């Protein structure tokens, strides 16, 4: 049996046709080419698993490498038809793929695709895991090395870390689009985080939300393991600060190796690489939807890093013992584990923006209904306040988890996959200023009453940030689907 150069799809046989099979094959091709099909676009052109574009015209099949000058042609006659085995293989191969509006196809499954998800999981565990441990670092450093500094001043240390993690993605995202993830293999958070998220978009389209969420669960898992590990290490004699960081580095080493081995792109970059491909392009903000999404994510991150940074300090302030205060951030990240995976699964069915709006609502309701009362009800007793704090940690952790896993999918819905790294990095470069200012600004809202820090201003700041983000996300959706009864219809 003769095979074509395109993946595993068999070439058309020159043997005598089998009439019934030919009829079935033609019916299958007609069905797949019909409007609304998930596999073949209305224009009858595709990209195969290696990113090559297939165009059919008359009796010819032209194979063009997307963005390249490679052009190979194989010719068949109208009198030929596939054999029974070939027809079955063809139907099985094409039923596995999905197509986006730009004609790119995605395998949606397979060993390579799943290994990319695993590599991204490891990369997110390193990068996002440390971000989700900021509360532990804040509590320790503000009572040890930075004990003489005001909380708002110490907050700049963690704000700068989060800022650089996102801001440096401005250049890393376009480099990913131009050269792929292998040239970016590094150890910095930005070098690991951006390719970890962007690579998944090359392998999944219909299930992109689900598997981006699966990868981001790694960040939540790291946010459980790292704080508990640090708590144990800080309590050991002869370990101290320096060796606790070295031990975490050793834990991260195999994760970094897996991320570098398995994260890879699939759709080939355009050659030759042009200067504008690897430089920032502010013209992206001419897209009103993208500009509003960026603004909405700005408010999400402005509020998100406040509890991530101050939750342990808050627990200590209301009288919770030190052991459980360090564990509260692990409870927060346990809720986030489900919040990063489950909303992605739902988003693929009911719409990415719809789900993102819902999760931001969950966050500000949880903040006002549980965190704020745990601060204000001073006379309610420590047990009641602790119960409110635990409920808040689980609810907010769940809702805020989507801010990490769904935002990349929402951004990817606004651009071609080949441009995703640039769009995502541009968005988070602006958002990085929220992480830079949010942590110290929230620290500045702490009020000292009778020798005790009060957190109500910081909590209101968190809740209002998410409330505004909900309104802006709705506005972003309105620019695409309009206003009125159609706003909540569809899967946008």
Buried (B, 14 or more C-beta within 10 A) or exposed (E): EEEBEBBEBBBBBEEEBBEEBBEBBEEBBEEBBEEEEEBBBEEBBBBBBEBBBBBBEEEEBBBBBBBBEEEEEBEBEEEBBBBEEBBBBBBEBBEBBBBBEEBBBBBBBEEEBBBBBBBBBBBBBBBBBBBBBBBBBBBBBBEEEBEEBEBBBBBBBBBBBBBBBBBBBBBBBBBBBBBBBEEBBEBEBBBBBBBBBBBBBBBBBBBBBBBBBBBBBBBBBBBBBBBBBBBEBBEEEEBEBEEBEEBBEEBBEEBBEBBBBBBBBBBBBBEEBEEEBBEBEEEBBEBEBBBBBBBBBBBBBBBBBBBBBBBBBBBBBBEBEBEBBBBBBBBBBBBBBBBBBBBBBBBBEBBBBBBBBBBBBBBBBBBBBBBBBBBBEEEEEEEEBBBBBBBBBBBBBBBBBBBBBBBBBBBBBBBBBBBBBBBBBBBBBBBBBBBBBBBBBBBBBBEEEEEEBBBBBBBBBBBBBBBBBBEBBBBBBBBBBEEEEEBBEEEB
